[in-house]
């Protein structure tokens, strides 16, 4: 039976049969779906990738089995399920010639696909974010830098600036000549001069 032979109610019912059953398409006889509409090649790529992940985790899973899986894996499985459902809706909307519905379902499907790809790295991202926030908080509480307070640092930098202006040397030459005196690397002295003088 071809899609054009189905009425709208039957087509709408197809949407709820599950993500794995193929839907017939009305177009040139004998043509592959991916040839009829260029978008199907992309959809099939996403679907195949999703099914491989589900096969790896031993899908379908019972509720108890699923609850024992790590949180990011449960979320990934749910994202893939939704992706497959939304791509199925895209096919239905195309068969109904509803461009707006197809575009909306496509957007949701791709969003779910992107989320499914991110899930395995979610824990690492969360750990990295927490660590970064902790470091930022620690830095904000810092009162000394190599034993110098903020005021002492500013005075030292001002002294370097005044010395540099009197020397008539280029920043790099000055830094090399006086790095031992100020107990700083040539690079750090150059940075101080550039920040103070703007040269």
C-alpha positions in Angstrom: 0.0 0.0 0.0 1.4 3.4 -1.0 1.2 6.5 1.3 -1.1 8.4 -1.0 -3.6 5.5 -0.6 -3.8 6.1 3.1 -6.1 8.7 4.7 -4.8 11.3 7.2 -6.0 9.4 10.2 -4.2 6.3 9.2 -1.0 8.3 8.6 -1.3 10.0 12.0 -1.8 6.5 13.6 1.5 5.3 11.9 3.4 7.9 14.0 2.7 5.9 17.2 3.7 2.5 16.0 7.2 2.9 17.2 10.5 4.2 15.7 11.7 1.1 13.9 9.0 0.2 11.4 9.5 1.7 7.9 6.9 4.0 6.4 6.0 3.7 2.7 6.6 6.8 0.6 4.7 7.9 -2.5 7.1 8.9 -5.2 8.8 7.5 -8.3 8.2 3.7 -8.4 11.3 1.7 -7.5 13.4 4.6 -6.3 15.2 4.4 -2.9 13.9 6.7 -0.2 17.3 8.4 0.0 17.1 9.1 -3.7 13.6 10.5 -3.6 14.4 13.1 -0.9 18.0 14.1 -0.1 17.1 14.6 3.5 16.6 10.8 4.0 20.2 10.0 3.5 21.0 12.3 6.5 18.2 10.9 8.6 19.3 7.3 7.9 22.9 8.2 9.0 21.6 9.5 12.3 19.3 6.6 12.8 22.0 4.0 12.0 24.4 5.7 14.4 21.7 5.7 17.1 20.8 2.0 16.6 24.5 1.1 16.9 24.7 2.8 20.3 21.5 1.1 21.4 22.8 -2.3 20.3 26.0 -1.7 22.3 24.1 -1.0 25.5 21.9 -4.1 25.0 18.7 -2.2 24.1 15.7 -2.8 24.7 16.1 -2.8 28.5 13.6 -3.4 31.2 12.9 -0.5 33.6 15.0 -2.2 36.3 17.9 -2.8 34.0 17.7 0.8 32.8 17.7 2.2 36.3 20.9 0.4 37.1 22.7 2.2 34.2 24.7 5.4 34.8 22.7 8.6 34.6 24.4 9.8 31.4 23.8 6.5 29.7 20.1 6.5 30.6 19.8 10.1 29.2 21.6 9.0 26.0 19.2 6.1 25.5 16.2 8.4 26.0 17.7 11.0 23.6 18.2 8.3 20.9 14.6 7.0 21.4 13.2 10.5 21.0 15.5 11.1 17.9 14.1 8.0 16.2 10.5 9.0 17.0 11.0 12.6 15.7 12.7 11.3 12.5 9.7 9.0 12.0 7.4 12.1 12.4 9.6 13.9 9.7 8.8 11.1 7.3 5.1 11.3 8.1 4.9 15.1 7.7 6.7 14.8 4.4 4.2 12.3 3.2 1.4 14.7 4.3 3.3 17.5 2.5 3.4 19.5 5.7 6.7 21.3 5.4 6.3 23.2 8.8 5.7 20.0 10.7 8.6 18.2 9.0 11.0 21.1 9.8 9.9 21.3 13.5 10.3 17.5 14.0 13.6 17.6 12.1 14.9 20.3 14.5 13.8 18.3 17.6 15.4 15.1 16.1 18.7 16.8 15.5 18.7 18.4 18.9 18.2 14.9 20.5 21.0 13.5 18.3 23.4 16.2 19.4 22.4 15.6 23.1 23.0 11.9 22.6 26.5 12.5 21.3 27.3 14.8 24.3 26.0 12.4 27.0 29.1 10.2 27.3 31.2 13.3 28.0 28.7 15.0 30.3 30.4 13.8 33.5 33.8 15.0 32.4 32.3 18.4 31.4 30.6 18.7 34.9 33.8 17.8 36.7 35.8 20.3 34.6 33.3 23.0 35.3 33.3 22.3 39.0 37.1 22.3 39.1 37.3 25.6 37.1 34.8 27.2 39.4 36.7 26.0 42.5 40.0 27.4 41.0 38.3 30.7 40.2 37.0 30.9 43.8 40.4 30.1 45.2 42.1 32.7 43.0 39.6 35.3 44.1 40.6 34.7 47.8 44.3 34.9 47.0 46.1 37.7 48.9 49.8 37.3 47.9 51.7 36.5 44.8 55.2 35.1 45.5 55.0 36.7 48.9 53.9 40.2 47.6 50.5 41.8 48.3 48.6 43.6 45.5 49.9 47.0 46.7 53.5 45.7 46.8 53.1 44.3 43.3 51.8 47.6 42.0 54.7 49.5 43.6 57.2 47.0 42.1 55.7 47.3 38.7 55.8 51.2 39.0 59.4 50.9 39.9 60.2 48.8 36.8 58.2 51.2 34.6 60.2 54.2 35.9 63.5 52.4 35.6 62.6 51.3 32.0 61.7 54.9 31.0 65.1 56.2 32.3 67.1 53.4 30.6 66.2 54.2 27.0 66.4 50.5 26.2 63.9 48.5 24.2 61.5 46.3 26.5 63.2 43.0 25.6 66.7 44.4 26.1 65.8 45.9 29.4 64.1 42.7 30.5 67.3 40.6 29.7 69.6 43.1 31.4 67.5 43.5 34.7 65.7 40.1 35.1 68.2 39.1 37.9 67.8 42.4 39.7 63.9 42.1 39.9 64.0 38.3 40.3 61.6 37.9 37.3 61.8 36.2 34.0 62.5 38.3 30.9 59.0 37.5 29.6 57.3 38.7 32.8 59.3 42.0 32.9 58.4 42.6 29.2 54.7 42.0 30.1 54.9 44.5 33.0 56.5 47.1 30.8 53.9 46.6 28.0 51.0 46.8 30.4 52.4 49.8 32.2 53.8 51.7 29.2 51.7 50.3 26.4 54.7 49.8 24.1 
